[in-house]
Amino acid sequence: MLLRVLTRLGVLLASLLASSVVVFGLMAVLPGSPARVALGVNATDEAVADLEREFGLDDPLPVQYWRWITGLLRMDLGESYISRAAIAPQIADRFQVTLWLVVCAMVLAMLVAVPLGTLMAVRHRQLSGLVLSTLSQVGVSIPAFLAGILLVAVFAVGLGWLPSGGWTPPAQDPALFLQQLILPVTSLALVQAAVLARYVRSSVLEVMREDYIRTARAKGLSPMRALVRHGLRNAAIPVVTVLGLQLATLLVGAVVVERVFVIPGLGSGLLDAVANRDLLMVQDIVMLLVAAVLVVSFVVDLLYLVIDPRLRGAR
């Protein structure tokens, strides 16, 4: 068990190192000088050279990479090429906003998808099961940003029940914070719940065909009771895999949804940095997103060991 955990921790660290090289390399091969962008097209070559020297952009690439990666380990993300402000506090503020969105959306998606997918599986030969399966299929085909636009049109513009966008910290005004959170979280969770529900349905259907479920049914248990007592734990293993992938999808989906609802999260920060060609900010945010996805995958691997005891002794 301990060896498997240490092995997967080693894979995580190697993946983080390889990802950092790829992210740095992609930023390094982009044409143009960030110093030229920061100073404008009318800047003299001497001024551009001075700024490149100040940021260390004239150093060899291995030196720049080493300075960047060791800075990350010290939580020093450098200074923005455009605003000259420290990047770490900006990313920390935006990350908190995105974390609220992603965590709330994932919790809502699970609360909807698990009972809905189970119900779809138990009633897969009934009309109600077919209707729910069709609705989930429709939900899968709707992009998160389109769901957001539709929700704004109905609940903000049409009915006027909720604000169409904006962000207020929870400590400043909890009521307004919750109101502003409902539409973006719902738009993110709707699509994820539809996708997750279909995986839950497939997994539960497969478990319901197992011999031990038939044995439980033969002893007089109803399909739902047999499933809850003996099948849900096994059905959860493939669902956990999808859950990890869904969380990564949510991080990407939040980039667009934050723009739709004018939320100052990590996605909005990334798009602003790309528009301003603030390459160090882009590099730091992309690396943070990659690290978040890899850490989620690592946690999912550990959950396998908790859910399925057979894996703890496997090599």
Secondary structure, DSSP 8 states (H G I E B T S, - for coil): -HHHHHHHHHHHHHHHHHHHHHHHHHHHTSSS-HHHHHH-TT--HHHHHHHHHHHTTTS-HHHHHHHHHHHHHTT---B-TTT--BHHHHHHHHHHHHHHHHHHHHHHHHHHHHHHHHHHHHTTTSHHHHHHHHHHHHHHTS-HHHHHHHHIIIIIIIS--S-SS----TTT-HHHHHHHHHHHHHHHHHHHHHHHHHHHHHHHHHHHTSHHHHHHHHTT--HHHHIIIIIHHHHHHHHHHHHHHHHHHHHHHHHHHHHHTT--SHHHHHHHHHHHT-HHHHHHHHHHHHHHHHHHHHHHHHHHHHH-GGGGS--
